[in-house]
Amino acid sequence: MISVKKVDNRPLNFLERIYLPEIVRGLLVTSRHFFVNLFNPKGMPTVQYPEQKLPLPHAAKERTRHRLKLRADGTPKCVACFMCQTACPAYCIRIEAAEYPDNPVEKSPAVFDIDLSRCVMCGMCVEACPEDAIAMDTLEIPGGALSRAQLKLTKEDLLMTLPGDPSDKGAANRLANEHMKSRGEA
């Protein structure tokens, strides 16, 4: 059953029409906060950011600046499959593929750029990566920069942040391990 709510549509009186009492109340609240904070700055929740940093909450630790993980042999885990580039809603990832000279089975990224000025820090690239090659766990929050060039991360920048978890789960190593298991060598 539909219920009906009666609304009081009485005409506004003179003080309600000019909003003067509400403007004065708002100014009093603002000036009270101003003078309390002026004479008691210790009570303000302000952090002097570059010098003083607060610990990140758990949810913020899950999505910080990007990094590329490395394998045990020091090569990037990324196989240039373009899944992260495809999944990115902001189109801020650019990859160019190349082949390893000694391993024609697997590709590697010749160029892997992330433009942080466009990135929305959604984590879709991490979720889309089938090789677990990209992570957002550096605990660095990308902040302001003095130029646009500082907001562009190259492959070298992404590899320098953390050493990564040594892993042998890359596609070429998996294929070699499966081949060895099928022959009974492992």
C-alpha positions, 0 to 999 in steps of 0.5 A: 500500500502506498503511504502519503506523507503530508508536507507543510507548505506554509509560506516563509516569514520575513526572517526565513526569506532573507536567511540573515539569522542562518548567515550569522550562525554560520559566521559564528561557528566559523569564527569560533573554529578560527580563534580556537585553532589560532590560539591552540594549534596543538588541537588541530589534526594537521600533519606537516607532511614531508617531515612527518608521516602517519602510518598508512591504514591497512586499506591504503597499504593495498594500493600504493605506487606500482612496481614490477616484480622480478624472477629469481634470475633478475629478469622481470616477471612481465611477459608483455601480454598487454592484459594490464594495459587492456584492463586499465580504465584510465589508459595510463599504461603503455607497453611495447613487447620485445623477445629475449635473445636467448629465449624465443618462447617468451616475450619481455617488455621493452617499454613499460610506462605508467603515467601517474598523472592519469592513474586512478590507483584502482588496482585493475592492472594488478588483478588482470596480470596473469603472471603476478608481475605488477604489484602496488605494495611499495607503501609510497603514495604518489604525490605532487610533482614539480613537472609532468615528467616526474609523474611518468614511471618507466620500466627502470623506475618500476624495477628499482622500487623493491627487489621483488619476490624471487619466483620461477613461475614465469611462462618460459620456466613453467614450460621448461619445468612441465617439459622436464616433468613429462620426460621424467627428469625432475 
